[in-house]
């Protein structure tokens, strides 16, 4: 059994007097807060367990706790601890001399290339613009985390506390915020912890809101910089961008309150996807030095002269081809570092040698990032991205016309496009939407992989979803046209090493499609006929 601090007991006694707690109720409440079970308290008081429960129930009601379930004691703990801590802070002024850096989760600073304009802009937002909530957003590998590390090195002297926490493994919200409170309080709290997992959503929400309030109290009294890295990992998968899983909704409420309630700190998040709170609270086109509590920066690829420094550091040759490689990777620093290592290991450092390979090989380093992002999308978002990979540029009306099996409503398409835009997967040019060249190449090869697996594993209509939903377009004289890529991939599969075997499987699929409506088969019949013509000409 843990002993409660004497100062806390005085606070509890004061509060008990205010709410007119009886001596028996106060005595029972104290031992309950110290961790005794109902059974142990009943034995100590020499009364029944039911009587103890009734006594505690009356105490909870007098403190204004009316919820049901086992979380009432936990809720009271936080209520009392908050009042106790507030009194400590009134009596004991916080000492600002000395800095507190908690950067054990942060990556080690490494060679940082370029980004001077962006670092200066963010520094101005935070120091002069008093930004309270700042998001650095952009696609995977673009350098969000590296930029944040560099930023810390430059501005940490302006803060009493600098704390870095990674959200990569989706840590529990209560644990993360509790950890921050412990650090900012100097671990001088009453140490009343969440001993049991909240059993209901309402119970969890109450606890989380109380913890957020307490954290914001510290952010008002101390000048803090808190970095929450990889926020996209706590956002919902298979849903439009920006929503949270049930257990992670506290993060959304935290961001909202950090942006809306006044404090003197800055919370910086990095994410591949734009959280809804940032989309709702941030304003664009605001002067850098103007006070603005919520801002975001969309991070683009490195400029050519900045990206060249990566290739120089890797000691690559073939300088006349560097610009082409940088353009293919669109200045993505992680992509350039990965491909540079491959060039050194397999091509003796000569950039021109790898550029003689197929485009899909050159940009293959992005494949894993794109697949990871794909898993997070809704099925409609995936379908749109496949269409943009096949057709390059499409307007909203063009997209709507493409969906025939099943047809899609314009509102659904608009929502999906907005979500993809907030994932930084697509770009807008005038009235058209498209994919960046590298993303398009990776998506197209992923599409081809799935089509070939559908052909290989065909048994029923359900096995050919992509064949039905998307039409291949044979771009004449293009090495990477969908038809050509499918042809090459099928020949690489053990089941289809001969033209005859491929034709036999396609004819098998064609037979199943006969007599069915277009709504049912979509583009499948056209696709099969086009593939058959291609293979039968061989």
C-alpha positions in Angstrom: 0.0 0.0 0.0 1.5 3.4 -1.0 1.3 6.3 1.4 -0.3 9.5 0.1 1.8 12.7 0.6 0.8 14.7 3.7 0.3 17.9 1.7 -2.1 16.0 -0.5 -4.0 14.7 2.5 -4.4 18.2 3.7 -5.8 19.2 0.2 -8.1 16.2 0.4 -9.3 17.1 3.8 -10.0 20.7 2.7 -12.0 19.5 -0.3 -13.8 17.0 1.8 -14.9 19.8 4.2 -16.2 21.9 1.3 -18.4 19.0 0.0 -19.4 18.0 3.5 -17.9 14.5 3.6 -18.5 12.6 6.8 -15.5 11.4 8.8 -16.3 7.8 7.8 -16.5 8.7 4.1 -13.2 10.6 4.3 -11.4 7.8 6.1 -12.7 5.2 3.6 -11.8 7.4 0.6 -8.2 7.9 1.9 -7.5 4.1 2.1 -9.2 3.6 -1.3 -6.9 6.2 -2.8 -3.9 4.4 -1.2 -4.9 1.3 -3.1 -6.8 -0.9 -0.7 -9.5 -3.1 -2.2 -13.1 -3.0 -1.2 -12.6 -6.3 0.6 -9.5 -5.0 2.6 -11.3 -1.8 3.5 -14.4 -3.8 4.8 -12.2 -6.0 6.9 -10.4 -2.9 8.4 -13.7 -1.1 9.1 -15.4 -4.3 10.2 -18.4 -3.8 8.0 -19.7 -5.4 4.9 -18.3 -4.8 1.4 -21.7 -3.5 0.3 -21.6 -0.9 3.1 -18.1 0.2 1.9 -19.4 0.5 -1.7 -22.3 2.7 -0.6 -20.0 4.9 1.5 -17.7 5.4 -1.4 -20.7 6.0 -3.7 -21.8 8.9 -1.5 -18.3 10.3 -1.5 -18.1 10.3 -5.3 -21.5 12.0 -5.6 -20.4 14.8 -3.2 -17.4 15.4 -5.4 -19.7 15.6 -8.5 -18.7 12.3 -10.0 -21.9 10.7 -11.3 -20.5 8.2 -13.9 -21.1 4.5 -13.6 -18.5 1.7 -13.7 -15.1 1.1 -12.0 -13.5 4.4 -13.2 -14.9 6.7 -10.5 -12.0 6.4 -8.1 -9.6 7.0 -11.0 -11.5 10.2 -12.0 -11.5 11.5 -8.5 -7.7 10.9 -8.3 -7.1 13.1 -11.3 -9.5 15.8 -10.0 -7.8 16.0 -6.6 -4.3 15.7 -8.1 -5.0 18.6 -10.4 -6.1 20.9 -7.6 -3.2 19.8 -5.4 -0.7 20.5 -8.2 -2.2 23.9 -8.9 -1.7 24.9 -5.3 1.9 23.8 -5.4 2.6 25.9 -8.5 1.1 29.0 -6.9 3.3 28.5 -3.8 6.5 27.6 -5.7 7.6 29.7 -8.6 9.1 27.7 -11.4 12.9 28.1 -11.7 13.8 28.9 -15.4 17.6 28.8 -15.1 18.9 25.6 -16.8 17.5 23.9 -19.8 15.8 20.5 -20.0 16.3 18.4 -23.1 14.6 15.1 -23.5 15.7 14.0 -26.9 16.3 10.2 -26.4 13.6 9.4 -29.1 15.1 11.9 -31.6 17.4 10.7 -34.4 21.0 11.7 -34.2 21.8 14.9 -36.2 23.4 13.9 -39.6 24.5 15.7 -42.7 21.7 18.2 -43.4 21.4 19.5 -47.0 19.8 22.8 -48.0 16.4 23.7 -46.6 17.7 27.1 -45.3 14.6 28.9 -46.5 12.2 26.4 -44.8 14.2 26.4 -41.5 14.3 30.2 -41.3 10.6 30.4 -42.1 9.6 27.9 -39.3 12.0 29.6 -36.9 10.2 32.9 -37.6 6.8 31.3 -37.1 7.8 29.9 -33.7 9.9 32.7 -32.2 8.3 35.8 -33.7 4.9 34.5 -34.8 4.2 32.7 -31.5 3.0 29.6 -33.3 1.5 27.2 -30.8 0.8 24.2 -33.1 2.9 23.6 -36.2 2.7 20.7 -38.7 5.5 19.8 -41.1 3.8 17.7 -43.8 4.8 15.9 -46.9 5.3 12.5 -48.6 7.5 9.8 -47.2 11.3 10.4 -47.3 10.9 14.1 -48.1 12.9 15.1 -45.0 10.3 16.1 -42.3 12.1 14.5 -39.4 15.6 15.6 -40.5 14.3 19.2 -40.8 12.8 19.0 -37.3 16.2 17.8 -35.9 18.0 20.6 -37.6 15.4 23.1 -36.3 15.9 21.9 -32.7 19.7 22.5 -32.9 19.0 26.1 -34.0 16.2 27.2 -31.6 16.4 25.0 -28.5 18.0 27.8 -26.5 14.7 29.7 -26.6 12.9 27.0 -24.6 13.0 25.8 -21.0 12.0 22.3 -22.2 12.6 20.5 -25.5 11.0 17.1 -25.7 10.9 14.7 -28.7 8.5 11.8 -28.8 8.1 9.3 -31.7 4.5 8.1 -32.5 5.8 5.5 -35.0 4.5 2.6 -32.9 1.2 4.3 -32.1 1.8 4.7 -28.3 -1.2 4.9 -26.0 -2.3 8.5 -25.6 -2.6 8.4 -21.8 1.0 7.1 -21.6 2.4 9.8 -23.9 0.6 12.7 -22.2 1.3 11.3 -18.7 5.0 11.1 -19.7 5.0 14.8 -20.8 3.3 15.8 -17.5 5.8 13.9 -15.5 8.7 15.7 -17.3 7.2 19.2 -17.1 6.3 18.8 -13.4 9.7 17.7 -12.5 8.1 14.5 -11.3 6.7 16.5 -8.3 3.2 15.3 -8.8 1.3 13.1 -6.3 2.2 10.2 -8.6 -1.4 9.1 -8.9 -1.4 7.0 -12.0 -3.9 5.3 -14.2 -3.8 1.9 -12.5 -6.4 0.2 -14.7 -7.2 0.6 -18.3 -10.5 2.6 -18.7 -13.3 0.3 -19.4 -15.6 2.6 -21.4 -15.0 5.3 -24.1 -16.7 7.8 -21.8 -14.4 6.9 -18.9 -11.3 7.2 -21.2 -12.5 10.5 -22.6 -12.9 12.1 -19.1 -9.4 11.0 -18.1 -7.8 12.2 -21.3 -9.5 15.6 -21.1 -8.3 16.0 -17.6 -4.8 15.1 -18.6 -4.9 17.6 -21.6 -6.0 20.4 -19.2 -3.2 19.6 -16.9 -0.6 19.5 -19.8 -1.8 22.9 -21.1 -1.4 24.4 -17.6 2.3 23.5 -17.8 2.6 24.8 -21.4 1.3 28.1 -20.1 3.8 28.3 -17.2 6.9 26.9 -19.1 8.2 27.7 -22.6 8.3 24.3 -24.2 9.0 22.8 -27.6 7.5 19.4 -28.0 7.9 17.3 -31.2 5.5 14.5 -32.0 7.1 12.7 -34.9 5.3 10.4 -37.4 1.8 11.4 -36.4 0.3 9.6 -39.4 0.8 6.3 -37.7 -2.1 7.0 -35.2 -4.5 8.1 -38.0 -7.1 5.6 -39.2 -6.3 3.2 -42.1 -8.9 2.3 -44.8 -10.6 5.6 -44.2 -10.4 9.1 -45.6 -7.4 11.0 -44.3 -7.3 12.7 -40.9 -9.5 10.5 -38.7 -8.4 8.6 -35.6 -8.9 5.1 -34.3 -11.1 4.9 -31.2 -8.2 4.6 -28.8 -6.3 7.4 -30.4 -9.1 10.1 -30.5 -7.4 11.8 -27.6 -4.6 13.0 -29.9 -7.2 14.8 -32.0 -8.7 16.6 -29.0 -5.1 17.4 -27.9 -4.3 19.1 -31.2 -7.5 21.0 -31.2 -7.0 22.4 -27.8 -3.3 23.2 -28.4 -4.4 25.3 -31.3 -7.4 27.0 -29.7 -6.3 27.6 -26.1 -3.6 30.2 -25.4 -0.2 29.1 -24.1 3.5 30.1 -24.6 4.8 26.8 -26.0 5.0 25.2 -29.4 4.0 21.6 -30.3 5.5 20.5 -33.7 4.2 17.5 -35.5 5.5 15.7 -38.6 3.1 13.6 -40.7 2.7 12.2 -44.2 -1.0 13.0 -43.9 -2.7 16.3 -42.8 -4.7 15.9 -39.6 -8.2 17.3 -39.7 -7.4 19.7 -36.8 -4.6 21.3 -38.9 -6.8 21.6 -41.9 -9.6 23.3 -39.8 -7.4 25.6 -37.7 -4.5 26.6 -39.9 -4.6 29.6 -42.2 -2.5 29.9 -45.4 -0.8 33.0 -46.8 -0.2 34.6 -43.4 2.9 36.8 -43.1 5.7 34.9 -41.4 6.1 37.4 -38.5 2.4 37.8 -37.9 1.1 36.1 -34.8 -0.7 33.0 -35.9 -1.3 30.1 -33.4 -1.6 27.3 -36.0 0.4 26.8 -39.2 1.6 24.1 -41.5 4.4 23.7 -44.0 4.2 21.3 -47.0 7.7 20.1 -47.6 8.7 19.7 -51.2 11.7 18.0 -52.7 15.2 19.5 -52.5 16.3 22.1 -55.1 18.8 20.8 -57.7 21.8 22.5 -56.0 20.8 21.1 -52.6 20.3 17.6 -54.0 23.7 17.6 -55.7 25.3 17.8 -52.3 23.9 14.3 -51.5 25.4 12.9 -54.7 28.7 14.6 -54.0 28.8 13.2 -50.4 28.2 9.7 -51.9 31.2 10.3 -54.3 29.2 9.4 -57.4 30.5 10.0 -60.9 28.7 10.7 -64.2 28.0 14.3 -63.2 26.4 15.0 -66.6 23.5 12.6 -65.6 23.0 13.9 -62.0 20.3 16.4 -63.0 18.3 13.6 -64.6 18.6 11.4 -61.5 17.5 14.3 -59.3 14.6 15.0 -61.6 13.4 11.3 -61.5 13.5 11.3 -57.7 12.0 14.8 -57.6 14.5 15.9 -55.1 13.4 13.4 -52.5 16.4 13.1 -50.1 15.8 9.6 -48.8 15.2 8.3 -52.3 18.4 9.9 -53.5 20.4 8.5 -50.6 19.0 5.0 -51.2 19.7 5.0 -54.9 23.2 6.5 -54.4 24.1 3.5 -52.2 22.8 1.1 -54.9 24.8 3.0 -57.5 28.0 2.7 -55.4 27.5 -1.0 -54.7 26.4 -2.2 -58.1 27.7 0.3 -60.6 30.9 1.6 -59.2 29.4 4.9 -58.4 28.5 5.8 -62.1 25.1 7.4 -62.3 25.0 7.0 -66.1 25.1 3.2 -65.7 21.9 2.9 -63.7 20.1 5.3 -65.9 20.5 2.7 -68.7 18.2 0.4 -66.7 14.4 0.4 -66.9 12.7 3.3 -65.2 10.9 1.0 -62.8 14.3 -0.3 -61.6 15.7 3.2 -61.2 12.8 4.3 -58.9 12.3 1.0 -57.2 13.4 2.5 -53.9 10.1 4.3 -53.7 8.1 1.1 -54.0 8.0 0.2 -50.3 6.9 3.8 -49.4 4.1 3.7 -52.0 2.9 0.3 -50.9 2.8 1.4 -47.2 0.8 4.5 -48.2 -1.6 2.4 -50.4 -2.5 0.2 -47.4 -3.8 3.3 -45.6 -6.2 4.4 -48.4 -9.9 3.6 -48.9 -10.7 1.4 -51.9 -12.0 4.4 -53.8 -8.8 6.3 -53.3 -6.8 3.3 -54.6 -9.0 3.1 -57.6 -8.5 6.8 -58.4 -4.7 6.5 -58.0 -4.7 3.5 -60.4 -6.7 5.5 -63.0 -4.2 8.4 -62.7 -1.3 5.9 -63.2 -3.0 4.6 -66.4 -4.2 7.8 -67.9 -1.8 10.4 -66.5 -4.1 13.5 -66.2 -7.8 13.3 -65.5 -10.5 15.9 -64.6 -13.2 15.2 -62.1 -15.7 14.6 -64.9 -13.3 12.3 -66.7 -12.9 10.3 -63.5 -16.6 9.9 -63.0 -17.0 8.6 -66.5 -14.3 6.0 -65.9 -16.2 4.3 -63.0 -18.6 1.8 -64.6 -18.2 -1.2 -62.4 -19.3 0.0 -59.9 -20.3 3.5 -60.8 -19.3 6.3 -58.3 -21.1 9.4 -57.1 -19.4 12.7 -57.7 -19.5 13.6 -54.0 -17.6 10.4 -53.2 -15.0 11.2 -55.8 -14.5 14.7 -54.5 -14.0 13.4 -50.9 -11.5 10.9 -52.1 -9.6 13.5 -54.2 -9.4 15.8 -51.1 -8.2 12.9 -49.0 -5.5 11.9 -51.5 -4.4 15.6 -51.8 -4.0 15.6 -48.0 -1.9 12.4 -48.2 0.3 14.3 -50.7 -0.2 11.5 -53.2 -1.7 13.5 -56.1 -1.3 17.0 -57.6 -3.6 19.4 -59.4 -2.7 21.1 -62.7 -5.5 23.4 -63.7 -8.7 21.3 -63.9 -6.8 18.0 -64.0 -5.3 15.7 -61.3 -2.2 13.7 -61.8 0.6 11.8 -60.1 4.2 12.8 -59.7 6.3 10.8 -62.2 8.0 8.6 -59.7 4.8 7.8 -57.8 3.0 7.0 -61.2 5.8 4.6 -62.1 5.6 2.8 -58.8 1.8 2.6 -58.8 1.7 1.4 -62.4 4.0 -1.5 -61.6 2.0 -2.4 -58.6 -1.1 -2.4 -60.8 0.5 -4.7 -63.2 1.6 -7.1 -60.4 -2.1 -7.3 -59.2 -3.5 -7.8 -62.7 -1.1 -10.7 -63.4 -2.0 -12.3 -60.0 -5.7 -12.0 -61.0 -5.0 -13.7 -64.3 -3.0 -16.4 -62.6 -5.4 -17.0 -59.7 -8.6 -16.7 -61.8 -11.5 -18.9 -60.7 -14.6 -16.6 -60.5 -15.6 -13.0 -61.3 -14.5 -12.0 -57.8 -10.9 -12.9 -58.6 -10.7 -10.2 -61.3 -11.7 -7.0 -59.5 -9.0 -4.8 -61.1 -9.6 -6.3 -64.6 -13.3 -5.3 -64.2 -12.7 -1.8 -62.7 -9.9 -0.4 -64.9 -9.2 -0.4 -68.6 -5.7 -0.9 -69.9 -4.5 1.5 -72.5 -2.0 0.2 -75.0 0.3 3.2 -75.7 2.1 2.4 -78.9 5.9 2.4 -78.8 6.0 2.9 -75.0 8.2 0.5 -73.2 6.2 1.0 -70.0 2.7 0.8 -71.5 0.4 -1.3 -69.3 -0.1 -3.9 -71.9 3.6 -4.3 -72.5 4.3 -4.5 -68.8 1.6 -7.1 -68.3 3.0 -9.2 -71.1 6.5 -9.1 -69.7 5.3 -9.9 -66.2 3.1 -12.8 -67.3 6.0 -14.4 -69.1 8.1 -14.2 -65.9 5.5 -16.3 -64.0 6.2 -20.0 -63.9 2.6 -20.8 -64.9 2.9 -18.8 -68.1 6.3 -19.4 -69.6 4.7 -20.0 -73.1 2.4 -18.0 -75.2 0.0 -20.9 -75.5 -0.5 -21.1 -71.7 -1.2 -17.4 -71.5 -3.8 -17.6 -74.4 -5.5 -20.6 -72.8 -5.9 -18.8 -69.5 -7.2 -15.6 -71.2 -9.7 -17.7 -73.2 -10.9 -19.4 -70.0 -11.6 -15.9 -68.5 -13.3 -14.8 -71.7 -15.7 -17.7 -71.7 -16.8 -16.9 -68.1 -17.5 -13.3 -69.2 -19.7 -14.2 -72.1 -23.4 -13.1 -71.9 -22.9 -10.9 -68.8 -23.8 -7.2 -68.6 -21.3 -4.4 -68.6 -22.3 -3.4 -65.1 -21.3 -6.9 -64.0 -18.1 -7.3 -66.0 -17.0 -3.7 -66.4 -13.8 -3.4 -68.5 -12.9 -7.1 -68.2 -14.1 -8.2 -71.6 -12.2 -5.3 -73.4 -9.1 -6.0 -71.4 -9.1 -9.7 -72.1 -9.7 -9.2 -75.9 -6.8 -6.6 -76.1 -4.5 -9.0 -74.3 -5.5 -11.9 -76.5 -4.9 -9.9 -79.6 -1.5 -9.0 -78.3 -0.5 -12.6 -77.6 -2.1 -14.1 -80.7 0.1 -11.9 -82.9 3.2 -13.5 -81.5 
